[in-house]
Amino acid sequence: MSFTAIIGGTGLTKLNNLEITHKEMVSTPYGTPSGPLTFGKICDLDVVFLARHGYQHTIPPHMINYRANLWALKNVDVSKIIAVAAVGGITSEMGPERLVIPDQIIDYTYGRSQTFFEDDLSFVTHIDFTRPYSDEIRKVLLDSAESLKFDAVDGAVYGATQGPRLETAAEVNRLERDGCDIVGMTGMPEAALARELDLEYAACALVINWAAGRGGQTEISLQEMEKCLESGMTRVKQLLETALPGIESCTTA
């Protein structure tokens, strides 16, 4: 039996519609995950939930043990992952509360453990990362958003920055020149580690603010970000519930 996992980011530390059956703290060779894995059912479908920043949202993005999180999910027979993320909008289409299903990612992080392939190797392993997100899961998310009449963006480049500070306006200008549409702090190495473990992985991003220097703002309001999170995550939860049956039927890698 394989499971679909939901990794919750900022604003999604629990799923109200998840009928919890049990929780399990998984021991990994890479240390401790962000918290216990929460097993349960949504619409009679088996789901595993993990809060990326911890269930009290206490782990900053650069301190998340991404390898432990992904290894723990693989170890309990997860085969598909929907990763929820709160992001900033860079390009004009990416305004606050926009739902985005990215199709590409650029990694600007540093000092994070990026791979499982580094110790006691019999040969060097390279993975194909041309398309970092599962096309099948992306399609289900987009079709589900359309059925709910949510105006989700099909395709965007996610710029993954180090954090925990927000970016400068000059850094956001550079991100846009590089082709980034949205910016967040947790997209990497999570996506690459999922690929190394042959997990089908896609992201559902919620824009909660204009990135620095965008949208006519002189500074980023954390209060406005919280408002967007509260209202936007309601739609994210609806999208997840609608998409899960279709994601369950996706073929695995």
N, C-alpha and C positions, 0 to 999 in steps of 0.2 A: 504493500500500500504506500503510495506517495502522497505528499501533502503540497498544498500551495501555501507559501508564507507571505505575510505582509510585514514589511519593515517600516515602522512608523517613525517619522522625523519630528521636527518641531511642530507642536500643535496636535500631534497624534500619538499620545502615550497610552491610549486605550481605545477599544472599539466597543461602543455601547450595545451594538447588535450582536456581539460575539457571546454565544452561550458557552461559557468556560467549562471544560471538563476536568482539566488539571494543569498544573504548572510544573516545569521540570528545569532545574539548573544543570546544564550539561558541562561536564569537565572536558577541556580541550588541550591539545599539546601546545597551544598558543596562548594559554592563560584564560582569564575569565571573560565571558561575554558580557554585554551591557546589562543583562539581567536574565532571569529565568525565562524560558520559552513558555508561552501561554497557548495551550491547546484548546480547541473548541470547535464550534460549528456556527456557520452563518448560512441561513437558508438550507439547513441539512447538509452542508458541504464542510468537510474537514479542513480546518485552517490552523496555521501556527502563526502567532503574532509575537513580534519582538520590537520593543521600543529602543531605537538606535541610541538615543541619548540617556537611556535609563528611564525607569518608570516614574521617577521624580524629576526628570529632565535636568540631571546634574553633571552629565559628561559632555564636555565641549567637543567640537568636531575633530580637533587635532589629537584628542586623547581617546577617541573611540577605538576599541580593539576590533578592528574590522575583520582580521583573520579569525579570531575566536568566534565572532558572530556568524560568519559564513560557514566555518567548519562545523559549528554546533548545528546549524540548520541542515546542512548536508548529512550529518550524522544521524538525524532523526527522520531521514528519508524525504526531506523536502526536495522537490524537483523543479519548482517554479517559484519565482519571487516577484512581487510587486513592491517596489521601493517608493515610498511617499517622501517628498521633500518640499520644504518651503524655500523659495528662491526669490531673488531680486530680478526685476525686469530691466533689460538693457535697450532693446530695440522698441520701436514705437508700437508694435503689436502686443507687446508683453506688459500690459498695464496691470495694476493690482487686481487680485481675485481671478485672474485668468488661469485656466487650467491648461497645462502644456504637457504633451507627451513627446519628450525629446527623442531624437534619433542619433545624435552624435554628442561627443564629449571631448573637452580639452582639459588636460590635467596640469594645474599650476601648483599643486601641493608639494610639500617636501618633508623629509624626515619621517614619513609614515612607512610602516612595513607594507610593501607593495605586492608581495608574491609569496606563494607557498613553495616555490621552486628555488631554494637557496641552500639547503643543508643536505649532506649525505646523498648527493646526486650521482647517478650512474651515467647520466648524459644531460646536456643542457636542453631545457624545454622552452620553446617559444609557442605562444598561442596566437591564433589569428584574432585580431581585435578590430578588423575593418569596420564591422557593424557592431557596436558595443551593446546594443539592446536587441532583445528578441522581437523580430518582426511580427510573429504570431501574437504575442501578448500585446504588443502595441496596437495591432489591428482590433483586437477584442476591446481594449480600453477605448479606442476611438469610436468604434461602433456603439459601444454602450453609452458613451457620452452623447452621441447623436440621438440615440433612442430617448435619452433623458432631456434632450434639447439643451444640453450644455455646450457652449461654444468653445470646445477644446481645440488647441492649436496642434496640428499634425506636423510634427517635425520641428526641431530646434537644436541649436548647439548649446550644451550646458558647459559653462566654464566653472571648473572646480577649484576654488581657492582655499588657502590654508586656514584662515580664521584664527582665533575666534572673532577678531575685529572685523568690522565691515571695510569695504574697499574705499580707496580714495577716488575722487572723480577722474584723476589721470589714469589710474589703474583700470577703471571702467572704460575709458576711452580706448586703452590698449586692448581690452577684451573685445570691444566691438570691432576694432581693426582686425583682430584675429578671427573674427567671424562668429563670436559668441552672441547668443540671443538672451540668455538668462545666466545668472551667477548664483552658485550655492557653495557649500563647504563640505558636503558629505558624499558627493557623487563618485569620488575616487579615494581609495582604491577599491571601493565596494564593488563596482561594476566589473572591474578586471578580475578580482578574486572569484566572483561568481562564475565568470567564464572559465577560469582555471579549474573549477570544480564541476564543469559541465552543467551548470544550473541555468535554466531559462530565466532571464532577468530583464525587467523593463521598469522604467521610472514613471511616476505620475507626479508632476511638479505643480505646485500652487504658487503663483506669484503673490507675494504679500507686501511688496513695496517696489517703488522705482529704485533702481540702483543709484549710487552716488552720482550727482550731477545730471540726473534724468528727471523728466516729468516736471520741470520748472521748479524743483525744490532746492533750497539752499542747505538743508540738512535732513537726515532721515529721522522720522518720528517713530520711536519704538511703540508709542501708544497706538498710532495708526496701523502699525504692523500687527499688533495684537488684535485689533478690530477685524482686519482682513483674515487673520488666522481663524478667528471664531466663526465668521460667516462662511469662509471658503472651505474649511474642513468639513462642514456639514455636507457640502456637495461632494467632496472627496469620498466621504463615507458612503453616500448614495451610489457613487460611481463604482466603488469597490464591490458593494453588494450586488449591483447589476452585472458587473463583469465577471464575477467569480465562476458562474456556471460555464461560461465560454472558455475561461482560462483553464478550468479543470479538463476540458476536452482537447486542449492543445497537445500536440505531440511533443515529446521532450527531445532534447538534443541527442 
